[in-house]
């Protein structure tokens, strides 16, 4: 005989239900980023365009957590600002499910830098239609893109798969799938939202900073978003199809494409476990410091480029400075 739906829920059942949800994991992530001084925000909501709705189908979407590394300094007669910002989608993987990255040989290091080098701000690179002309400053080595070196050594995956048991019982062998099942749908939808929000924010921030007066914000100002999937699971796995071997890791990068606002967007997404968050924080702080150092080393060219970009843009925002 089943339990009646009107049966009172006990305090123990409330706690058990919450413990099995994703909320404790999100709070634990928040505490870890806060302890590292990264000014985290839980439940950051954005307006993005949903391609399935067509036209101007703007919808509201939420990113589980946004954290920030911010470095500033004064150079000659202007202020420079550098940032690394992980945007985190948190997913709890129920036992006994396992998330596996399908390993492939990584591209050349300069290709990884080119894929990673998306800097929004003033001047931007890899964000707006005209900023590709700045490529030598950002992609040549030594150059601004070298600041992302802490993120280049991750195992490189083309796909992921969730390994689960069939519903028929424990005697049936597990199977792997990257596109079926509730967990895969949740992960894919979460990453779609993550990449859409990242793309929208990068464009909006760049257009804004390139349209305001020099007195309103630092020149130059650069920030790099790091779309990240944090998974509550004991370990991630890597499968090498060539050697047919399986290894345990706490971080890998997956290369994926998504449709955002009618365009196909390619992003590298960092996938980490809870145990891998400390190393992610270290990478963000290393990259933030390196970004500022490289901006200082190239401050004349960056400053001239930032001023040129601002002069060529028609202001979209009227910002009044207080006396």
Secondary structure, DSSP 8 states (H G I E B T S, - for coil): ----TTS---HHHHHHHHHTSSHHHHHHHHHHHHHTT---EEEEEEEEE-TTT-TT-EEEEEEEEE--EEEEEEETTEEEEEEEEEEEEEEE--TT-EEEEEE-----HHHHHHHH--BEEES-BSSSGGGGGGHHHHHSSSSGGGGGGGGTTSEEEEEEEEEE--TT-TTS--EEESSSSHHHHHHHHHHHHHHHHHHHHHHHHHHHHTTS-TTTS-SSEEEEEEEEEEEESS-EEEEETTTTEEEEESEEEEEEEEEETTEEEEEEEEEEEGGGHHHHHHHHHHHHHHHHHHHHHTHHHHHHHHHHHHHHS--S-------
